[in-house]
Amino acid sequence: MTTVTDTAATTGTGTGSTAAPNAGLLTDYNLFLKLLTTQMMHQDPLDPMDTSEYTQQLVQYSQVEQSIQQTGKLDDILSQLLSQQMAQASSYIGREARFDSPVAGLGDSPAKWTYYVDGTPASVTATVKDALGGTVATVKLQPDAQGSYTWDGTMSDGTKAKPGAYTLSVVAADANGATLDTTINSVGVVDDVVTDGTSIMLGVNGIRLSATGLVALTAPKPTETAD
C-alpha cells in the first residue's frame, strides 16, 4: 500500500509546480514593459504611436498575474485543509467502517458486505463480480437471515479468487416474484489513510475507498491481554 509519507511528498511536489507559471508570467510581463518603454522612447514625435492598445494589454497582463497569484494562494489553503482532514481521518485507523458502496476488498480478511431488502423477500441471490465485471460466485442466501454476507474468496469452480476489489449485487424477490429494492454497503477495517492530492482515501483490506462514501464507524475493539 502507498504510505502517507509518499503521498505527502507527491503533494509537496504539486504545490511547488504552481510557481513555474507565475515566474513565466512575470518574465513576459517585464519584457512587455521593457518593449513598451523602448518604443515610447524612440517613437517619431511627429507621428506618435497609439498607446491605447498597449495599455489594454498591460491591464490584461496585470489581471492574469493577479489571477495566478490568487490561484496559488487558494492551492496553499486547500493543501492545508487536506492535511487537517488527513490528521482527523487518521483516527479511523483500526476501526471497522461501512461505506455506501457495493465494492469490498478481498485481502488478508474475507470481503464483507451488509445489505437491506425493502420488503419481505421470499428469495435472495448474491452475485460477486471481479474488477472486470466477470461473475466469480453466485450464492443463494436465506431470506429470513438477511443483513450481512461474507465471502472468503471461494469461486463457483471451487478455486480461490485473487486479492482485490469485488462487487456484490443482491437480487431479492417477494412471494409473488416481484423484485425488491436492495441497499448494499461494504464493510472493512481501515488500515491506513492516504490522499491523491484532492481527496482522502481509506485503505480497507487491500483496496482504496473514498472517505466521502463513509456512512458508519464502530469503536475499535479492545486488545485482549493475557493474565
N, C-alpha and C positions, 0 to 999 in steps of 0.2 A: 504493500500500500504506500501511496505517496505520503510523506510526512509533512507536518506543519512547517518544519524548517525549510523544506524545499519550496513549499508554496509561498512562504514569506519572501524567499529570495526572488521568486518569479514576480511577485507583486512589486518588490523594490525596483526591479529592472523596468517594469512597465511604467512606474512613476517617473523614473529618470528619463525615459524616452520623450516625455512631454516637453522637455527643454529644447530639443532639436528644432521643431518647427518654429518656436519662439525666437531662437537665435537666428535662424534663416530669415525670418521676417524683419528683425531688427537690422540685419545686414542690408537687405533690399531697401528698407526704409531710409537708412543713412545714405546709401548710394543714390537714391532718388533725390534726397535733399541736396546732395553734392552736385548732381547734374542740373537740378533746377537753379541752384545758386550760380553755377558756372554760366548757364545760358543767359541768366539775367544780367550778369556782369559783362558779357560780350555781345549783347544784343545791339542791333542798329538803333541808335537814338531817334533816327528819322522814321523808322518803321518798327516800333516796339511790338514784341510778341504779345499775344493774348494769353494772359496768365490764368484765366478762369478755369480752363481745363486742368491745368496743373494743380490749382487749388482744390478742385474736386477730387483729383487723385490723392492729394495729400490728406484730405479728410477721410477718404476710403481706407488708406493705409493706416491711419490712426485708429479708425473704428475696428479694423481687423486685428490690430495689435492689442487693443483693449479686450476684444472678444477672446483671443487666445490666452491672455493673462488670466481672465476670469475663469476660463475653462480649466486652466492649470490649478487655480485655487479650489475649484469645485472638485477636481480629481483628488486633491490632497484631503479635502473634507470627507469625501466618500471613502478614501483609504482608511482614515482614522475611524470612521463609523464601522467599517468592515472589521477592523481589528477589535473594536469593542464587542461586536457581535460574536466574533470567534471566541473571545475570552468568556463571554456569557454562555456560549454553546458548549464550552469545554466541560461544563457541569453535567452535560448529558452523558458523558463517557461512563460506561459501566451500567447504565440504566436501560431497561427494556423500553423500546419506542414503538409506537404504532403509527403507520403512515397511510395517508389517503392514496394508496397505490396498490395495484394487484401484483406488482413486481417485488419479489423477495430474493434474497441471496441464499445460495446453497454453498456452504463452505465448511468450516470446522463443525458447524452445527447444522441440523436439518433446516430446510426452508419452512417458514411458518406463516400462516395467514389466519385472520379472523373473518367471518362472513355473517351477514344478516339477511335473512329472507323476509320480505314484506308479505306476510301471509302465512297460511298453514300448508307447508309442502307435503305432497304425497311421494315425491321422488326428488332426489338431489344427485346431480352428477358433477364431479370436479374434474377439470382437464388442466394439465400442466403443459406449458409450451416453453421451448427454449428461446434464446435471443433472436433466432432466425424465423420464429413463428411455427416451427415444427412441433407436432404433438409428441410428447415423450411419455406421458402417463395419463390414463383415464380411470377414475375410481368412482364407484357408487357409494355415496355416503348415507348414513342413517338419517331419515327425515326428522326423527324426533330427537336427534342428538346434534342439531346444528349449533354452530358457534365458532369452531376453530378446526383447522386442518393443518397437519404437519406432514411434510414429505421428506423422507430420508434419502431421496435421490434414486430410488429403485424405479427403473423404467418398465414399460409394459412388457419388454422382452426379458426382464429379469436382471439385466445388467445395471451397473451404477452409472448415473449421469456425472459429467464433469462439473467441477465447481463453476459457479457463475450466476447470472441473473435468470430467473424463471418467472413466468407469468401464469397466474391462476385465473381460470374462468369457472363460474358455477352456474349451471342451468337447473333451475328448480321449477316444478310444476305442481299444481294442486290436484285434487281428486278428479277434476273434470278435464285435466290435461292442459289447462291454461298456464302459460308461463308467468312466473312471479318475479318481480324485481329483486335483485340481489346487490348488496353492497359489500365490497371486499377491501380489506386492509392488510398490508403486510406488517409483520412483526419481527423484531430482532433487537439484539443488544448492541448499543452504539460502541464501536471500538475506537474511533478517532474522529477528529473534526478537521476539515480542510476547506480551502476556498479556491475557486477558479478565477478569482480576481473581481468577480461581480456578485457572487452569492456564496452562501455557506452550504457545504456538503457534509453529510454524516456517513462515516464508514460503518456499514452494518453487514456482518457476516460475509465480507469479501466484496461487496458492491458499494457504490455511492448512491445515496438518496438525498434529494434536496430537503433542507431544513424547512422550507416553506410548506412541504407536504406533511409535516409532523402534526398529528392530531391528539396524541396522548403519550404520557410518560409514566412509568412506575418507579417507585423508590428503589434504590439499589438494595439487593438482598444483603443482610449482614453476613460477615465472614465467620464461619464456624471455627472455633478454636478447640484444640484437643485439651482434655482435662489433665 
